[in-house]
């Protein structure tokens, strides 16, 4: 079967089409109805006040008929594009046949297991086991915590400051964001957070060097009560699109191997081709003991997550990690077809190429705008950090850039604990023209806003 259509044919348009102001009248109505019914936990419409109607490829249409270029990608879910017909067809056919199987075997399930094993990082292909539980990435992290504790007999966990691993109790305990956790403490006991290293050109005077960080990890692991494992993002996404220095993952692998702890790499945002390799740890040539996957693994946004780990660690028994929806076959078919689509259209290389273009355009902005302090990323996980003239995080500037881009039909997102990083994670199928048009909008917005901000003045209020 042909793996069609081509990426260039997936979209509503190569440029925004704005019919109304943002939010338009119908969006305002639906936003109001949602606010009357749904919990205060709703987050994304606060920054992006639109009600969505349909999406294709790297484009989204709202209920008022406005068409946006999507540099948000469902927060890293839509790697092969929204409603990709090749993926959608397989999921739809499976839904009509059989959807829910818990963990009974089936041909679609086995095809997905084989596909995920084949693209697993390092030496894991042919030497892995795959555990399913719940439908979201945080559940995969919970599985990895249990896996590490079961295999080592230890209780402690080690992860990194500013890291994010999910919202359930164990995953939240690993996360290094106090603002997410302070209202729900105490978290799991015996969790140690150490600094996440930055390359030399990005370090402030208070940031630790790679050598210092690895030394701190080693000190914790050789202590009297060592942790069961080390959890790490190969690129910190929500924490600010921080790419660590070369040798970081290799150093962690050496230390965890020496002291009998598991190295668990959280690839929920970075996996499935996002960084130009199937998994971001592939850039380092490191084979983790376990990898957590979610987000884009469900192909077109269907809920699915998994924990992929070394075969030797498969020592636990039936229902050691369980979940009602660990057999959602339409998502597994979508996942298999997404892998096939990425391979057929060379989207790993495309992610690397397009990511370089986005970073180059942001660096051009930085040469004109004094508030762009750094541009970084890997593949199509891209960030631009903004700081004010005093060097403080400039979150209000980034929020205004996001709002003005939305007004002009380009959806972007943010990152960093302080919200001062502009984060771009578009679908891997974005066209050259969409990338150019979208970055023209971003550049114009940054230039215009920078010109409005004078010494001692803050970002003007919305509408000011």
C-alpha positions, 0 to 999 in steps of 0.5 A: 500500500502506498504511504500517501499523501505526500507531506506537502498535500496534507494541509489546509493552506501554506499560510494563515487565513484570518476571517475574524479577530481572535478570538472570534464570536463563535470562539468566545461563545464556546470559551464561555460555555467551557468556563461555565462547565469545566474545571479550573485545571483547563490551561491552554485556552488561557494563552491561546483563546480559540475554539478549534474546529478541524486540523490538517497537517500543520494547519488548524481551523477554528470555529470562526473559519480562521486558519492558523499555521501550527508551530505548537503541534499539540504540544509535540503530539502531531509529528506526522501532522493532524489527521494524516490520512494514511494514519487516520485510515488505519485507525478508522478501519481498526475502530470498526473491527476491534478497539478494546482488547486489554492485553490479549494478543492481536495482529495489530498489537504485535505489529506495533510492538515489532515496529516500536522495538525496531526503532528503539534506541541503541542496542535495545532492538531485539533486546527489549520488552515493552510495557503498556499501562495507561494512555498518557506519558506520565503513566509510562514514567510511573511504570519506569519507577516501579521497574527500577524499584523492583529490579534494584530493591532500592527506594530512592530516585534521582532526577534533575532540576527544571525537569518535567515528567508528568502530573501523577504522584510519582512522576510529579515527584521526579519533576523539578518544578516546585510551582507544580508540586508545592500545593500537593506535598509531601511527594514521594520520599527520597527523591534527589534533584541535581542541576541539569547541565548547560553548554559552556556558552549558555551557563550563568555564573551560578550554573554548574559545569558538566563535570560538577553535575556528574560528580554530584550524581556520582556522589548520590549513587555511591552514598549509603542509600543509593537511588534505584535509578536516574531519570533524565530528559535528553533535552529539557522541553518544558524546562526551557528547551535546554540541550545538555553538553556533549557527554552528559548522557554517556556520563550518566550511563557510565555512572549508573552502570557502575553503581547498579542503578537504572538509567531511564531516559524520558523521551515523551516529548523528544521521541518519535522523530522530533529531534531528527532521530527516532529518539533524542538519546540516539544523538549520544549513542547511549542505550538507556536501561529504559525509555518512556514514550508517549505524545506522538507515539499514538500517531495522530493524537490517539492516547497511547504510552509505553515503557521500553526497557532491556529484556534482562529487567523483565523480572516482574510478573503479571499485572505488575503494571496494569491499566484498563486501556493498555490495549487500545488497538486504533492507537497502536495501528496509528502508531505503526502507520506513523512510523511507516509514514516517517520512514517513507517520507524521510521525516527524520532528516526533514526534522533536522533540516527544518529545525536548523532553519527555524533556529537560523531565523530566530538567531536573525531576530536576535541580531536585531532584538536585544532581548533574545539572549539565546537560541537553541534546540535539536531538530524540531524542538526549538527555543528562543530565550528572552531576557530584559535589559537587566538580564531577568527572564522576560516572560511578559515579552514572550507572552505578548509575542505569543498573543500577537502571533495568534492574532496573525494566524501563527500558533506558538508556545512557551517554555521555562519555569519563568515562561521566558522561552518561546518554544516551537515544535511544529509537525515534521510535515510542515512545508518550506513555505509554511515555515517561511511564512510563519517565521516571517510573522514571528520575526515581525512580531518580535521586531515590532514589540522590541521597538515599542519597548524602551529603557525602563518601560515594560511590554505594553498591555494588550490593546495598548 
